Amino acid sequence: MKYTFCPTCGTKLTQHLAGDDGLVPFSPSCDRFWFPTFSDCIIVLVANEENEIVLAKMPYLSEKYSSLISGYMQVGETAEQATSREIKEELGVSKVHNLHYAGTYWFNKTETLMHGFIGYIKKQDLILSTELESAKWIPVADVPKYLFPESPDNAAFAVYRRFLEEIKAVH
Ligand SMILES: [Zn+2]
């Protein structure tokens, strides 16, 4: 999101030189630059000890496809905290093992930076939040059948590929 008016005081922003960033919208009364902003979202591949992956169906997303667990970050949260919170909220699981970063991915349609993660939980029945229509354990090799087709914008697929590389490296 690009700013034209100062979100704090409402005056029209001027263009000021901000070092290597060039001209950036600036509020003279607040003495503050307003760099363009975007949303941050986490997307996490949750696996179990039998190499199965949680795929979830969001009612608003698609009839046909499932996806990984994802959600918008809250102000003041780290990406790791947001990921643990989403797993707890959406699957009812609070013990996550070996949660680690799996790269960032830009989703242009909503100007969102997706923070990818991979984490492990023990195989168990999943207690769904109302946000999800279903969540199922899917064997790792079958996952592409359920995801949106691979594309440069598809973070879920990118994290899945990352997961494949990781398990290949271990075996
Ligand atoms: Zn201002």
Backbone and ligand atoms as CSV (ligand in chain L), in Angstrom:
chain,resi,resn,atom,element,x,y,z
A,1,MET,N,N,0.838,-1.189,0.000
A,1,MET,CA,C,0.000,0.000,0.000
A,1,MET,C,C,0.879,1.248,0.000
A,2,LYS,N,N,0.600,2.134,-0.960
A,2,LYS,CA,C,1.371,3.385,-1.037
A,2,LYS,C,C,0.589,4.499,-0.356
A,3,TYR,N,N,1.272,5.361,0.364
A,3,TYR,CA,C,0.599,6.421,1.113
A,3,TYR,C,C,0.627,7.750,0.362
A,4,THR,N,N,-0.511,8.442,0.357
A,4,THR,CA,C,-0.611,9.787,-0.214
A,4,THR,C,C,-0.769,10.807,0.909
A,5,PHE,N,N,-1.522,10.409,1.942
A,5,PHE,CA,C,-1.744,11.278,3.100
A,5,PHE,C,C,-1.144,10.625,4.340
A,6,CYS,N,N,-0.717,11.445,5.291
A,6,CYS,CA,C,-0.117,10.906,6.512
A,6,CYS,C,C,-1.185,10.186,7.338
A,7,PRO,N,N,-0.995,8.884,7.641
A,7,PRO,CA,C,-1.984,8.146,8.441
A,7,PRO,C,C,-2.121,8.706,9.866
A,8,THR,N,N,-1.134,9.462,10.331
A,8,THR,CA,C,-1.194,10.006,11.693
A,8,THR,C,C,-1.906,11.359,11.744
A,9,CYS,N,N,-1.474,12.310,10.893
A,9,CYS,CA,C,-2.016,13.666,11.013
A,9,CYS,C,C,-2.884,14.060,9.812
A,10,GLY,N,N,-2.884,13.275,8.777
A,10,GLY,CA,C,-3.799,13.514,7.659
A,10,GLY,C,C,-3.318,14.512,6.610
A,11,THR,N,N,-2.150,15.126,6.808
A,11,THR,CA,C,-1.685,16.075,5.785
A,11,THR,C,C,-1.153,15.334,4.563
A,12,LYS,N,N,-1.189,16.038,3.426
A,12,LYS,CA,C,-0.688,15.449,2.193
A,12,LYS,C,C,0.819,15.259,2.319
A,13,LEU,N,N,1.282,14.082,1.942
A,13,LEU,CA,C,2.707,13.783,2.072
A,13,LEU,C,C,3.492,14.428,0.939
A,14,THR,N,N,4.712,14.826,1.235
A,14,THR,CA,C,5.611,15.340,0.209
A,14,THR,C,C,6.630,14.245,-0.106
A,15,GLN,N,N,7.374,14.434,-1.180
A,15,GLN,CA,C,8.404,13.453,-1.533
A,15,GLN,C,C,9.741,13.932,-0.994
A,16,HIS,N,N,10.376,13.128,-0.171
A,16,HIS,CA,C,11.688,13.483,0.386
A,16,HIS,C,C,12.704,12.413,0.041
A,17,LEU,N,N,13.932,12.862,-0.108
A,17,LEU,CA,C,14.999,11.917,-0.415
A,17,LEU,C,C,15.353,11.117,0.850
A,18,ALA,N,N,15.303,9.774,0.716
A,18,ALA,CA,C,15.655,8.912,1.849
A,18,ALA,C,C,16.845,8.049,1.458
A,19,GLY,N,N,17.997,8.677,1.362
A,19,GLY,CA,C,19.231,7.956,1.045
A,19,GLY,C,C,19.109,7.138,-0.226
A,20,ASP,N,N,19.537,5.885,-0.151
A,20,ASP,CA,C,19.527,5.002,-1.325
A,20,ASP,C,C,18.122,4.654,-1.789
A,21,ASP,N,N,17.125,4.843,-0.943
A,21,ASP,CA,C,15.747,4.512,-1.333
A,21,ASP,C,C,15.137,5.547,-2.264
A,22,GLY,N,N,15.824,6.676,-2.468
A,22,GLY,CA,C,15.305,7.707,-3.369
A,22,GLY,C,C,14.196,8.506,-2.712
A,23,LEU,N,N,13.237,8.936,-3.528
A,23,LEU,CA,C,12.159,9.775,-3.008
A,23,LEU,C,C,11.103,8.908,-2.318
A,24,VAL,N,N,10.762,9.281,-1.107
A,24,VAL,CA,C,9.806,8.514,-0.293
A,24,VAL,C,C,8.790,9.504,0.291
A,25,PRO,N,N,7.489,9.127,0.334
A,25,PRO,CA,C,6.487,10.009,0.935
A,25,PRO,C,C,6.869,10.374,2.375
A,26,PHE,N,N,6.710,11.665,2.692
A,26,PHE,CA,C,7.208,12.180,3.969
A,26,PHE,C,C,6.181,13.126,4.574
A,27,SER,N,N,5.950,12.995,5.879
A,27,SER,CA,C,5.063,13.927,6.590
A,27,SER,C,C,5.928,14.952,7.318
A,28,PRO,N,N,5.948,16.218,6.839
A,28,PRO,CA,C,6.790,17.233,7.493
A,28,PRO,C,C,6.346,17.493,8.927
A,29,SER,N,N,5.030,17.487,9.197
A,29,SER,CA,C,4.592,17.809,10.566
A,29,SER,C,C,4.940,16.687,11.547
A,30,CYS,N,N,4.949,15.438,11.089
A,30,CYS,CA,C,5.312,14.322,11.980
A,30,CYS,C,C,6.797,13.970,11.871
A,31,ASP,N,N,7.471,14.591,10.886
A,31,ASP,CA,C,8.889,14.319,10.657
A,31,ASP,C,C,9.125,12.808,10.491
A,32,ARG,N,N,8.360,12.221,9.565
A,32,ARG,CA,C,8.413,10.770,9.435
A,32,ARG,C,C,8.173,10.335,7.986
A,33,PHE,N,N,8.946,9.379,7.533
A,33,PHE,CA,C,8.736,8.772,6.213
A,33,PHE,C,C,7.614,7.746,6.289
A,34,TRP,N,N,6.872,7.611,5.195
A,34,TRP,CA,C,5.855,6.546,5.097
A,34,TRP,C,C,6.193,5.649,3.911
A,35,PHE,N,N,7.014,4.673,4.179
A,35,PHE,CA,C,7.357,3.679,3.150
A,35,PHE,C,C,6.118,2.859,2.819
A,36,PRO,N,N,6.015,2.367,1.581
A,36,PRO,CA,C,4.876,1.496,1.251
A,36,PRO,C,C,4.837,0.297,2.193
A,37,THR,N,N,3.647,-0.153,2.570
A,37,THR,CA,C,3.514,-1.291,3.480
A,37,THR,C,C,2.822,-2.454,2.771
A,38,PHE,N,N,2.969,-3.628,3.356
A,38,PHE,CA,C,2.310,-4.822,2.834
A,38,PHE,C,C,1.959,-5.717,4.017
A,39,SER,N,N,1.166,-6.756,3.769
A,39,SER,CA,C,0.767,-7.659,4.849
A,39,SER,C,C,1.767,-8.799,4.984
A,40,ASP,N,N,1.839,-9.344,6.186
A,40,ASP,CA,C,2.668,-10.522,6.443
A,40,ASP,C,C,1.769,-11.673,6.869
A,41,CYS,N,N,2.040,-12.812,6.266
A,41,CYS,CA,C,1.224,-13.991,6.506
A,41,CYS,C,C,2.178,-15.148,6.758
A,42,ILE,N,N,1.777,-16.101,7.594
A,42,ILE,CA,C,2.606,-17.306,7.735
A,42,ILE,C,C,1.891,-18.454,7.006
A,43,ILE,N,N,2.698,-19.374,6.484
A,43,ILE,CA,C,2.140,-20.590,5.885
A,43,ILE,C,C,3.007,-21.737,6.379
A,44,VAL,N,N,2.369,-22.756,6.973
A,44,VAL,CA,C,3.173,-23.799,7.612
A,44,VAL,C,C,2.757,-25.186,7.138
A,45,LEU,N,N,3.772,-25.946,6.768
A,45,LEU,CA,C,3.572,-27.354,6.423
A,45,LEU,C,C,3.728,-28.149,7.716
A,46,VAL,N,N,2.631,-28.783,8.157
A,46,VAL,CA,C,2.643,-29.568,9.392
A,46,VAL,C,C,2.704,-31.045,9.009
A,47,ALA,N,N,3.773,-31.707,9.434
A,47,ALA,CA,C,3.972,-33.120,9.095
A,47,ALA,C,C,3.939,-33.963,10.367
A,48,ASN,N,N,3.767,-35.280,10.196
A,48,ASN,CA,C,3.873,-36.181,11.349
A,48,ASN,C,C,5.006,-37.180,11.123
A,49,GLU,N,N,5.182,-38.083,12.083
A,49,GLU,CA,C,6.309,-39.018,12.059
A,49,GLU,C,C,6.157,-40.086,10.968
A,50,GLU,N,N,4.981,-40.134,10.338
A,50,GLU,CA,C,4.775,-41.112,9.256
A,50,GLU,C,C,4.827,-40.462,7.889
A,51,ASN,N,N,5.424,-39.273,7.811
A,51,ASN,CA,C,5.516,-38.541,6.550
A,51,ASN,C,C,4.158,-38.244,5.926
A,52,GLU,N,N,3.238,-37.874,6.762
A,52,GLU,CA,C,1.954,-37.372,6.272
A,52,GLU,C,C,1.882,-35.877,6.588
A,53,ILE,N,N,1.092,-35.183,5.795
A,53,ILE,CA,C,1.023,-33.719,5.896
A,53,ILE,C,C,-0.427,-33.304,6.104
A,54,VAL,N,N,-0.639,-32.300,6.943
A,54,VAL,CA,C,-1.996,-31.783,7.148
A,54,VAL,C,C,-2.396,-30.911,5.958
A,55,LEU,N,N,-3.472,-31.271,5.313
A,55,LEU,CA,C,-4.060,-30.381,4.311
A,55,LEU,C,C,-5.430,-29.959,4.809
A,56,ALA,N,N,-5.682,-28.675,4.686
A,56,ALA,CA,C,-6.921,-28.112,5.222
A,56,ALA,C,C,-7.748,-27.500,4.103
A,57,LYS,N,N,-9.043,-27.518,4.329
A,57,LYS,CA,C,-9.955,-26.881,3.389
A,57,LYS,C,C,-10.562,-25.666,4.069
A,58,MET,N,N,-10.392,-24.506,3.425
A,58,MET,CA,C,-11.033,-23.296,3.925
A,58,MET,C,C,-12.305,-23.075,3.106
A,59,PRO,N,N,-13.439,-22.877,3.770
A,59,PRO,CA,C,-14.700,-22.756,3.034
A,59,PRO,C,C,-14.672,-21.641,1.979
A,60,TYR,N,N,-13.922,-20.566,2.267
A,60,TYR,CA,C,-13.921,-19.431,1.332
A,60,TYR,C,C,-12.941,-19.614,0.179
A,61,LEU,N,N,-12.085,-20.631,0.252
A,61,LEU,CA,C,-11.031,-20.728,-0.756
A,61,LEU,C,C,-11.446,-21.466,-2.024
A,62,SER,N,N,-11.798,-22.729,-1.882
A,62,SER,CA,C,-12.029,-23.515,-3.086
A,62,SER,C,C,-12.766,-24.800,-2.745
A,63,GLU,N,N,-13.615,-25.227,-3.646
A,63,GLU,CA,C,-14.302,-26.510,-3.520
A,63,GLU,C,C,-13.317,-27.645,-3.696
A,64,LYS,N,N,-12.441,-27.418,-4.679
A,64,LYS,CA,C,-11.657,-28.513,-5.206
A,64,LYS,C,C,-10.357,-28.757,-4.429
A,65,TYR,N,N,-9.712,-27.660,-4.012
A,65,TYR,CA,C,-8.356,-27.794,-3.490
A,65,TYR,C,C,-8.264,-27.567,-1.990
A,66,SER,N,N,-7.236,-28.159,-1.423
A,66,SER,CA,C,-6.896,-27.921,-0.027
A,66,SER,C,C,-5.615,-27.100,0.025
A,67,SER,N,N,-5.225,-26.701,1.230
A,67,SER,CA,C,-3.983,-25.955,1.347
A,67,SER,C,C,-3.298,-26.259,2.669
A,68,LEU,N,N,-2.141,-25.637,2.855
A,68,LEU,CA,C,-1.457,-25.746,4.134
A,68,LEU,C,C,-2.121,-24.788,5.124
A,69,ILE,N,N,-1.728,-24.900,6.374
A,69,ILE,CA,C,-2.243,-23.987,7.405
A,69,ILE,C,C,-1.603,-22.607,7.195
A,70,SER,N,N,-2.415,-21.575,7.216
A,70,SER,CA,C,-1.858,-20.233,7.029
A,70,SER,C,C,-2.693,-19.205,7.779
A,71,GLY,N,N,-2.124,-18.027,7.947
A,71,GLY,CA,C,-2.856,-16.966,8.622
A,71,GLY,C,C,-2.056,-15.677,8.671
A,72,TYR,N,N,-2.743,-14.557,8.833
A,72,TYR,CA,C,-2.072,-13.265,8.904
A,72,TYR,C,C,-1.401,-13.077,10.257
A,73,MET,N,N,-0.259,-12.431,10.221
A,73,MET,CA,C,0.444,-12.115,11.457
A,73,MET,C,C,-0.235,-10.948,12.154
A,74,GLN,N,N,-0.099,-10.917,13.488
A,74,GLN,CA,C,-0.635,-9.805,14.268
A,74,GLN,C,C,0.499,-8.855,14.644
A,75,VAL,N,N,0.138,-7.609,14.909
A,75,VAL,CA,C,1.134,-6.604,15.275
A,75,VAL,C,C,1.808,-7.016,16.584
A,76,GLY,N,N,3.125,-6.997,16.591
A,76,GLY,CA,C,3.874,-7.323,17.806
A,76,GLY,C,C,4.289,-8.776,17.892
A,77,GLU,N,N,3.815,-9.588,16.957
A,77,GLU,CA,C,4.117,-11.023,16.956
A,77,GLU,C,C,5.351,-11.304,16.100
A,78,THR,N,N,6.132,-12.316,16.475
A,78,THR,CA,C,7.149,-12.804,15.553
A,78,THR,C,C,6.475,-13.809,14.619
A,79,ALA,N,N,7.141,-14.104,13.500
A,79,ALA,CA,C,6.583,-15.079,12.558
A,79,ALA,C,C,6.454,-16.445,13.231
A,80,GLU,N,N,7.419,-16.776,14.110
A,80,GLU,CA,C,7.385,-18.062,14.819
A,80,GLU,C,C,6.167,-18.137,15.748
A,81,GLN,N,N,5.928,-17.041,16.478
A,81,GLN,CA,C,4.765,-17.015,17.382
A,81,GLN,C,C,3.462,-17.120,16.595
A,82,ALA,N,N,3.387,-16.414,15.479
A,82,ALA,CA,C,2.173,-16.456,14.652
A,82,ALA,C,C,1.928,-17.880,14.159
A,83,THR,N,N,3.016,-18.581,13.803
A,83,THR,CA,C,2.888,-19.944,13.283
A,83,THR,C,C,2.369,-20.888,14.366
A,84,SER,N,N,2.946,-20.805,15.559
A,84,SER,CA,C,2.477,-21.644,16.663
A,84,SER,C,C,1.016,-21.331,16.989
A,85,ARG,N,N,0.671,-20.061,16.974
A,85,ARG,CA,C,-0.711,-19.662,17.279
A,85,ARG,C,C,-1.687,-20.234,16.249
A,86,GLU,N,N,-1.325,-20.149,14.975
A,86,GLU,CA,C,-2.216,-20.659,13.930
A,86,GLU,C,C,-2.399,-22.174,14.032
A,87,ILE,N,N,-1.318,-22.884,14.362
A,87,ILE,CA,C,-1.420,-24.345,14.495
A,87,ILE,C,C,-2.342,-24.688,15.665
A,88,LYS,N,N,-2.202,-23.921,16.751
A,88,LYS,CA,C,-3.060,-24.137,17.925
A,88,LYS,C,C,-4.520,-23.816,17.585
A,89,GLU,N,N,-4.730,-22.663,16.941
A,89,GLU,CA,C,-6.098,-22.230,16.639
A,89,GLU,C,C,-6.776,-23.157,15.630
A,90,GLU,N,N,-6.036,-23.530,14.593
A,90,GLU,CA,C,-6.682,-24.245,13.492
A,90,GLU,C,C,-6.708,-25.748,13.691
A,91,LEU,N,N,-5.756,-26.289,14.437
A,91,LEU,CA,C,-5.705,-27.753,14.594
A,91,LEU,C,C,-5.833,-28.203,16.038
A,92,GLY,N,N,-5.819,-27.276,16.981
A,92,GLY,CA,C,-5.944,-27.631,18.392
A,92,GLY,C,C,-4.703,-28.303,18.950
A,93,VAL,N,N,-3.552,-28.067,18.334
A,93,VAL,CA,C,-2.318,-28.728,18.779
A,93,VAL,C,C,-1.324,-27.676,19.268
A,94,SER,N,N,-0.819,-27.856,20.500
A,94,SER,CA,C,0.118,-26.844,21.010
A,94,SER,C,C,1.565,-27.332,21.055
A,95,LYS,N,N,1.770,-28.661,20.912
A,95,LYS,CA,C,3.153,-29.166,20.923
A,95,LYS,C,C,3.650,-29.362,19.497
A,96,VAL,N,N,4.511,-28.454,19.043
A,96,VAL,CA,C,5.072,-28.543,17.692
A,96,VAL,C,C,6.576,-28.750,17.818
A,97,HIS,N,N,7.099,-29.740,17.096
A,97,HIS,CA,C,8.520,-30.047,17.172
A,97,HIS,C,C,9.246,-29.560,15.918
A,98,ASN,N,N,10.502,-29.198,16.125
A,98,ASN,CA,C,11.384,-28.838,15.018
A,98,ASN,C,C,10.728,-27.833,14.064
A,99,LEU,N,N,10.072,-26.834,14.624
A,99,LEU,CA,C,9.475,-25.786,13.792
A,99,LEU,C,C,10.606,-24.924,13.242
A,100,HIS,N,N,10.688,-24.810,11.933
A,100,HIS,CA,C,11.783,-24.029,11.353
A,100,HIS,C,C,11.356,-23.307,10.073
A,101,TYR,N,N,12.135,-22.292,9.766
A,101,TYR,CA,C,11.837,-21.399,8.653
A,101,TYR,C,C,12.019,-22.121,7.321
A,102,ALA,N,N,11.161,-21.830,6.368
A,102,ALA,CA,C,11.265,-22.473,5.050
A,102,ALA,C,C,11.121,-21.443,3.935
A,103,GLY,N,N,11.721,-20.266,4.150
A,103,GLY,CA,C,11.771,-19.273,3.089
A,103,GLY,C,C,10.583,-18.323,3.075
A,104,THR,N,N,10.707,-17.264,2.277
A,104,THR,CA,C,9.622,-16.297,2.129
A,104,THR,C,C,9.152,-16.272,0.686
A,105,TYR,N,N,7.902,-15.947,0.505
A,105,TYR,CA,C,7.276,-16.007,-0.817
A,105,TYR,C,C,6.341,-14.810,-0.970
A,106,TRP,N,N,6.409,-14.169,-2.122
A,106,TRP,CA,C,5.609,-12.974,-2.354
A,106,TRP,C,C,4.322,-13.343,-3.085
A,107,PHE,N,N,3.185,-12.948,-2.522
A,107,PHE,CA,C,1.890,-13.190,-3.167
A,107,PHE,C,C,1.359,-11.855,-3.662
A,108,ASN,N,N,1.482,-11.671,-4.972
A,108,ASN,CA,C,1.263,-10.353,-5.554
A,108,ASN,C,C,-0.186,-9.878,-5.476
A,109,LYS,N,N,-1.113,-10.819,-5.635
A,109,LYS,CA,C,-2.527,-10.448,-5.711
A,109,LYS,C,C,-2.976,-9.647,-4.487
A,110,THR,N,N,-2.504,-10.035,-3.306
A,110,THR,CA,C,-2.915,-9.330,-2.083
A,110,THR,C,C,-1.738,-8.569,-1.458
A,111,GLU,N,N,-0.638,-8.420,-2.206
A,111,GLU,CA,C,0.572,-7.760,-1.689
A,111,GLU,C,C,0.917,-8.299,-0.303
A,112,THR,N,N,1.125,-9.595,-0.246
A,112,THR,CA,C,1.406,-10.257,1.029
A,112,THR,C,C,2.740,-10.987,0.974
A,113,LEU,N,N,3.547,-10.808,2.015
A,113,LEU,CA,C,4.768,-11.594,2.148
A,113,LEU,C,C,4.443,-12.830,2.980
A,114,MET,N,N,4.589,-14.003,2.365
A,114,MET,CA,C,4.298,-15.263,3.034
A,114,MET,C,C,5.590,-15.781,3.678
A,115,HIS,N,N,5.543,-16.021,4.982
A,115,HIS,CA,C,6.690,-16.591,5.690
A,115,HIS,C,C,6.454,-18.097,5.812
A,116,GLY,N,N,7.247,-18.886,5.093
A,116,GLY,CA,C,7.056,-20.329,5.085
A,116,GLY,C,C,7.705,-20.997,6.291
A,117,PHE,N,N,7.029,-22.005,6.841
A,117,PHE,CA,C,7.575,-22.806,7.943
A,117,PHE,C,C,7.278,-24.278,7.713
A,118,ILE,N,N,8.096,-25.117,8.362
A,118,ILE,CA,C,7.841,-26.556,8.416
A,118,ILE,C,C,7.893,-26.956,9.885
A,119,GLY,N,N,6.944,-27.753,10.327
A,119,GLY,CA,C,6.945,-28.198,11.717
A,119,GLY,C,C,6.331,-29.585,11.825
A,120,TYR,N,N,6.611,-30.243,12.956
A,120,TYR,CA,C,6.125,-31.617,13.151
A,120,TYR,C,C,5.221,-31.707,14.369
A,121,ILE,N,N,4.140,-32.461,14.240
A,121,ILE,CA,C,3.324,-32.808,15.404
A,121,ILE,C,C,3.125,-34.323,15.390
A,122,LYS,N,N,2.805,-34.883,16.542
A,122,LYS,CA,C,2.522,-36.326,16.604
A,122,LYS,C,C,1.230,-36.608,15.866
A,123,LYS,N,N,1.184,-37.753,15.191
A,123,LYS,CA,C,-0.044,-38.110,14.496
A,123,LYS,C,C,-1.194,-38.204,15.497
A,124,GLN,N,N,-2.279,-37.514,15.236
A,124,GLN,CA,C,-3.414,-37.472,16.156
A,124,GLN,C,C,-4.647,-36.984,15.404
A,125,ASP,N,N,-5.789,-37.196,16.040
A,125,ASP,CA,C,-7.008,-36.611,15.485
A,125,ASP,C,C,-6.911,-35.106,15.641
A,126,LEU,N,N,-7.368,-34.384,14.648
A,126,LEU,CA,C,-7.217,-32.935,14.654
A,126,LEU,C,C,-8.526,-32.283,15.078
A,127,ILE,N,N,-8.423,-31.373,16.045
A,127,ILE,CA,C,-9.614,-30.645,16.504
A,127,ILE,C,C,-9.715,-29.371,15.689
A,128,LEU,N,N,-10.730,-29.314,14.836
A,128,LEU,CA,C,-10.804,-28.202,13.879
A,128,LEU,C,C,-11.347,-26.928,14.494
A,129,SER,N,N,-10.824,-25.814,14.020
A,129,SER,CA,C,-11.437,-24.531,14.334
A,129,SER,C,C,-12.608,-24.339,13.373
A,130,THR,N,N,-13.426,-23.345,13.662
A,130,THR,CA,C,-14.575,-23.075,12.786
A,130,THR,C,C,-14.130,-22.507,11.443
A,131,GLU,N,N,-12.863,-22.030,11.387
A,131,GLU,CA,C,-12.349,-21.468,10.143
A,131,GLU,C,C,-12.163,-22.536,9.064
A,132,LEU,N,N,-11.983,-23.778,9.511
A,132,LEU,CA,C,-11.675,-24.846,8.563
A,132,LEU,C,C,-12.897,-25.723,8.315
A,133,GLU,N,N,-12.994,-26.181,7.077
A,133,GLU,CA,C,-14.064,-27.108,6.728
A,133,GLU,C,C,-13.611,-28.539,7.025
A,134,SER,N,N,-12.331,-28.782,6.735
A,134,SER,CA,C,-11.766,-30.080,7.073
A,134,SER,C,C,-10.254,-29.972,7.163
A,135,ALA,N,N,-9.646,-30.929,7.858
A,135,ALA,CA,C,-8.192,-31.030,7.880
A,135,ALA,C,C,-7.880,-32.516,7.913
A,136,LYS,N,N,-7.020,-32.935,6.993
A,136,LYS,CA,C,-6.755,-34.365,6.870
A,136,LYS,C,C,-5.264,-34.630,6.779
A,137,TRP,N,N,-4.856,-35.812,7.240
A,137,TRP,CA,C,-3.489,-36.286,7.035
A,137,TRP,C,C,-3.407,-36.892,5.644
A,138,ILE,N,N,-2.496,-36.381,4.820
A,138,ILE,CA,C,-2.332,-36.868,3.457
A,138,ILE,C,C,-0.894,-37.370,3.289
A,139,PRO,N,N,-0.702,-38.586,2.743
A,139,PRO,CA,C,0.664,-39.074,2.508
A,139,PRO,C,C,1.434,-38.092,1.610
A,140,VAL,N,N,2.697,-37.896,1.926
A,140,VAL,CA,C,3.479,-36.840,1.280
A,140,VAL,C,C,3.420,-36.912,-0.257
A,141,ALA,N,N,3.448,-38.114,-0.820
A,141,ALA,CA,C,3.478,-38.250,-2.280
A,141,ALA,C,C,2.159,-37.834,-2.935
A,142,ASP,N,N,1.069,-37.883,-2.183
A,142,ASP,CA,C,-0.248,-37.554,-2.748
A,142,ASP,C,C,-0.588,-36.072,-2.678
A,143,VAL,N,N,0.222,-35.311,-1.954
A,143,VAL,CA,C,-0.107,-33.907,-1.685
A,143,VAL,C,C,-0.356,-33.064,-2.948
A,144,PRO,N,N,0.467,-33.201,-4.016
A,144,PRO,CA,C,0.240,-32.352,-5.204
A,144,PRO,C,C,-1.162,-32.475,-5.801
A,145,LYS,N,N,-1.797,-33.619,-5.617
A,145,LYS,CA,C,-3.161,-33.810,-6.152
A,145,LYS,C,C,-4.162,-32.858,-5.507
A,146,TYR,N,N,-3.865,-32.442,-4.289
A,146,TYR,CA,C,-4.823,-31.650,-3.517
A,146,TYR,C,C,-4.517,-30.152,-3.504
A,147,LEU,N,N,-3.264,-29.807,-3.813
A,147,LEU,CA,C,-2.885,-28.389,-3.778
A,147,LEU,C,C,-3.304,-27.692,-5.071
A,148,PHE,N,N,-3.447,-26.379,-5.008
A,148,PHE,CA,C,-3.598,-25.599,-6.236
A,148,PHE,C,C,-2.406,-25.914,-7.135
A,149,PRO,N,N,-2.616,-25.950,-8.454
A,149,PRO,CA,C,-1.496,-26.282,-9.349
A,149,PRO,C,C,-0.291,-25.366,-9.103
A,150,GLU,N,N,0.874,-25.902,-9.346
A,150,GLU,CA,C,2.101,-25.160,-9.086
A,150,GLU,C,C,2.173,-23.907,-9.958
A,151,SER,N,N,2.557,-22.776,-9.345
A,151,SER,CA,C,2.745,-21.521,-10.081
A,151,SER,C,C,3.689,-20.656,-9.258
A,152,PRO,N,N,4.265,-19.606,-9.884
A,152,PRO,CA,C,5.220,-18.779,-9.123
A,152,PRO,C,C,4.579,-18.135,-7.894
A,153,ASP,N,N,3.271,-17.988,-7.897
A,153,ASP,CA,C,2.551,-17.341,-6.798
A,153,ASP,C,C,2.147,-18.328,-5.694
A,154,ASN,N,N,2.389,-19.608,-5.915
A,154,ASN,CA,C,1.852,-20.631,-5.017
A,154,ASN,C,C,2.852,-20.994,-3.911
A,155,ALA,N,N,2.735,-20.327,-2.782
A,155,ALA,CA,C,3.670,-20.549,-1.674
A,155,ALA,C,C,3.528,-21.949,-1.099
A,156,ALA,N,N,2.303,-22.478,-1.063
A,156,ALA,CA,C,2.084,-23.808,-0.495
A,156,ALA,C,C,2.918,-24.846,-1.246
A,157,PHE,N,N,2.910,-24.733,-2.561
A,157,PHE,CA,C,3.675,-25.683,-3.370
A,157,PHE,C,C,5.168,-25.514,-3.134
A,158,ALA,N,N,5.609,-24.269,-2.994
A,158,ALA,CA,C,7.035,-24.000,-2.771
A,158,ALA,C,C,7.491,-24.589,-1.434
A,159,VAL,N,N,6.674,-24.446,-0.399
A,159,VAL,CA,C,7.038,-24.999,0.910
A,159,VAL,C,C,7.027,-26.532,0.842
A,160,TYR,N,N,6.078,-27.083,0.108
A,160,TYR,CA,C,6.020,-28.536,-0.088
A,160,TYR,C,C,7.308,-29.035,-0.758
A,161,ARG,N,N,7.765,-28.324,-1.794
A,161,ARG,CA,C,9.011,-28.726,-2.471
A,161,ARG,C,C,10.198,-28.673,-1.515
A,162,ARG,N,N,10.208,-27.642,-0.687
A,162,ARG,CA,C,11.255,-27.478,0.317
A,162,ARG,C,C,11.254,-28.684,1.279
A,163,PHE,N,N,10.066,-29.089,1.677
A,163,PHE,CA,C,9.913,-30.239,2.572
A,163,PHE,C,C,10.474,-31.502,1.912
A,164,LEU,N,N,10.155,-31.698,0.631
A,164,LEU,CA,C,10.666,-32.874,-0.094
A,164,LEU,C,C,12.192,-32.898,-0.076
A,165,GLU,N,N,12.804,-31.736,-0.309
A,165,GLU,CA,C,14.269,-31.652,-0.278
A,165,GLU,C,C,14.805,-32.016,1.095
A,166,GLU,N,N,14.131,-31.545,2.131
A,166,GLU,CA,C,14.594,-31.823,3.494
A,166,GLU,C,C,14.525,-33.317,3.821
A,167,ILE,N,N,13.428,-33.968,3.458
A,167,ILE,CA,C,13.331,-35.388,3.822
A,167,ILE,C,C,14.270,-36.224,2.945
A,168,LYS,N,N,14.533,-35.754,1.718
A,168,LYS,CA,C,15.492,-36.459,0.854
A,168,LYS,C,C,16.887,-36.373,1.453
A,169,ALA,N,N,17.216,-35.212,2.022
A,169,ALA,CA,C,18.538,-34.996,2.613
A,169,ALA,C,C,18.775,-35.883,3.837
A,170,VAL,N,N,17.694,-36.231,4.540
A,170,VAL,CA,C,17.814,-37.044,5.759
A,170,VAL,C,C,17.972,-38.519,5.416
A,171,HIS,N,N,17.274,-38.967,4.358
A,171,HIS,CA,C,17.274,-40.399,4.039
A,171,HIS,C,C,18.451,-40.810,3.161
L,1,ZN,ZN,ZN,1.842,13.428,9.796
